[in-house]
Amino acid sequence: MAGLSCAVHLARAGRRVALYEATPQPGGRCRSFHDRQIDRLIDNGNHLLLSGNREALRFLDAVGAADSLTGPDTAAFDFYDLRADRSYRLRPNAGPVPWWVFVAGRRVPGTRFRDYLSILRLLAAPVGATVADRIDRKHPLFERFWEPLTVAAMNTPAEHAAASMMRAVLLRTFLSGGEACRPLLPRRSLSASLIDPAIRWLRQAGAEIHLNRRLRAIEPTGGTVERLRFADRDVDVATDIVVLAVPPDDCRRLLPDQITPEEGSMILNAHFAIDPTALPAPLPRFVGLLNGRAQWAFAREGVISATVSAAVAAEERTQAVAADLWRDVSRPFGLAAAPLPPYRLLTEKRATFLQTPENLRRRPKPATAFRNLILAGDWTDTGLPATIEGAILSGRRAAQLALARAPL
């Protein structure tokens, strides 16, 4: 997403763009495909956007896909407590003054309005603090709000997640009022919303798009990158600007002296094929899950998906894991736990970097030691967690730096 974002911004500025993609399909971890095992269109991983994700919404508007997301007219988040076997809905009000915390039917069950003052401790967190350092883990609000929000936004458990990143999330969403935290989901798939429109737009803008071109090496001379080496060709770039939008491990392989975040955090997604008529409209829908193995369940026509973020304990892709996850996600939708429907388990072992205070210090700026080489990626120093929003922001900033270094 960072590379696509950068390419779109540069093409909009009238620059010639060549995009080299390592795989047959652009989008990185944000992609969709038809899975033969369950005969369904599925996303590689589930992603939820919010109305406060300004970078993502501007990107969608730029490529003509602004209407490809759908969601409720007001901010509403459904949760299902698997242990208590009950559901509840969190409903922030539209304006920036959070009067919703004074209304029992809008806030988390078992909490009082003054419990939400804990947000002040998070906003005042010093450098190096984690979310769990600032929020009492014994309080119901931690289990029912702070922990699921942290894991969803940062793919890192609250006891390790940097409080500064959660502060950035809150300032752009909940602290900006309900209008900034309406949940948005792709109407059909991630690729149909974010990837395919961008590729079509870039081609119409005259960009070159090269697929299956994994970068093998970068050849610098002094302070300039002279050549890019691919398996089947070398590309001379001494007079060009190169934006390197690759995962941190690949960045270190190509630039051994470059400091990057080192620890990865895994996400496990399970996709279950169901009868397309099993769930009533409107779809797609999502539900937060408490006290289960999965944290989130996403439903659209013919598919229910479970997401396990920070999935250290869920590495094995077995039928037993699938059965556990199906028991979690079937209950909030009123479906039978048996028999186990056709399923597909997918893992991204390094879906994001582990967003600890220590690892945040390893996030690089987009500029490098080379005059014509710029970094982009959700793992760079965007000031946001490693999300779609952060990736798109990093691409725009990389494009702005490229334009500054090579003015017309």
NUVOPA-38074 format. One record per residue (C-alpha): x, y, z. Coordinates in steps of 0.05 Angstrom, whole numbers, plus 5000, padded with zeros to 4 digits. Example, Ala and Ser with C-alpha at 12.3 -4.5 7.8 and 13.67 -1.06 7.14 Angstrom:
2
524649105156 527349795143 
This chain:
408
500050005000 505850485014 508650374944 501850464911 500451094951 507151384932 506151214858 499251534856 501652174889 507552234840 503352084779 498252614802 504053104805 505552954732 511752524742 513551904703 512751294748 515350584742 512650094794 516449444806 512448934846 515648304875 509447874869 504147724816 499148174853 500348874881 498049064951 502648654996 498748415057 492648805032 490048344977 484347884958 483847234919 478946684902 480646094946 479345424913 479345054980 472945395002 470745674935 470146384961 473247064949 477147215012 481947755036 488847545057 487447895123 481648275151 482249025155 477649545186 478150275167 475150855206 472151495181 477951865215 482951515169 483852135127 489751885087 486251255065 479851625046 483752135006 487451574970 480851234953 478051884927 484252004884 483551334849 476051384840 474050874894 470951324947 464450934944 467650254952 467150255029 460850175069 458950245142 453750525190 451751255188 453751335261 459451055303 457450375330 461849785352 458649115368 462048645418 460347945441 462947685507 463946935496 464746785570 458547165592 454746975529 452147675517 452948235468 453448985475 454449595431 459250165442 456250805413 460451445415 456552075399 457952465335 461053095364 467753195398 464753285468 464252555493 457552585529 456451855510 460651625570 455051895615 449851445583 449850735608 446850455545 452450745502 458550555542 461749885561 457449475609 459849485681 463550145674 462150845701 463351505667 469351665712 472751025689 473951355622 478351875654 483751355649 484751625579 488352215611 493751755639 494651475569 495152155537 500352365588 504551735580 512051855580 516651585526 517750845538 511050705572 506450155548 498850165547 498549685606 503250145645 498050685641 491450305646 489549855705 489349145677 484548925733 479149405712 473449165667 474849735618 481749445604 478948765583 472949045546 475849655512 483249815519 485949115505 481748975443 482849675416 490449615426 490948935394 486549145335 490349795322 497449555337 497648795331 501348805397 498948605467 497549195513 503048985561 508149095504 504749625460 507550325461 502750815494 504951365446 502050985387 495450885422 495251625437 496151765362 490251295346 485751625398 487252335375 485152155304 478951755323 475351725390 477952395414 475652715349 468452495361 464051955333 464352255263 471752045261 470651325285 465151055242 467450355220 468350245146 469049585109 470249415035 463649275001 466648674964 474048574981 480448934998 483148874927 476649134897 476949754942 484249914950 488549554899 484849454833 482450184827 489550434842 492649994788 487350204737 488450934754 496050874749 495650524681 491051064656 495951584681 501451254639 505350904695 509450294679 507449694723 512149094726 509648484764 513847894789 519948334795 523348194861 529048664875 535448264886 540448814900 541749564901 548249814872 550550484899 556550914880 558451414932 552151764954 547851554895 544150914878 546450744807 542950094791 537349634813 538548894801 532548444786 532947704767 531947844693 534648544684 538549134712 535349814715 539750434714 536950964762 542751454773 538452024747 532051784778 529051784848 527951084878 522750954931 523950304967 517250054994 518949355021 518249005088 523649155140 527048485132 527848605057 530349305071 535849035115 537648525062 538249065009 541349595056 545249225110 546949875147 539750105151 536650075221 529449805220 524649495270 526848775280 521348375316 515248165277 508248035303 503747505271 496447525250 492346895239 486046945196 480946385188 475746415132 469545975136 464945845077 457645895097 450945885060 450546575027 443346635053 445246455125 445947175149 440947735139 442748405107 446048875116 452948585101 458848645110 458848655187 464048575241 463848405315 469148465369 470047835410 471947795483 474647205523 475846765462 481446575416 479447055361 478747805374 474547995313 469447665268 467847935199 461847715158 460047815086 455947425037 458146695040 464146805086 465346905160 472547075179 476147065246 482247485263 487347315316 492147895324 498747835360 497847095348 504046815383 500146215410 496446055346 502145875299 499745185281 494545165225 490744545246 483444315245 483244395321 485045125314 479745215260 474544885304 476245335363 475745955319 469145725288 466145635358 468246355373 465546685310 459246265299 456046475365 455047225354 451847075287 447246545314 450145965274 451245245296 458145075323 457844395288 459244145238 465544535222 464444865154 469744875099 475345335121 481945645102 487245865153 492246395133 498046665173 502347275164 508247125209 510747845204 504248205191 507048815228 513048975269 512148885344 510249595364 513949645430 517250285455 524049985439 522149805368 519150495355 526150785364 528350365305 523350665256 527251045203 525551705170 524151665095 530751995076 536851535071 544351635063 543451624987 541252244950 536251884906 533651334953 527551424997 524050935044 516650805050 512550305090 508050265151 514250085192 517750755178 517051345225 509951585208 507751735278 502151225269 501650475281 503149985225 496450005191 493550155122 492950885144 500250905164 502450565099 498651055056 501351645096 508451395088 507451345013 505052065009 510852315050 515851935007 512752244945 513252944975 520652824990 521852554920 518553174890 522753634934 529153274912 527353274838 523353914823 520954034753 
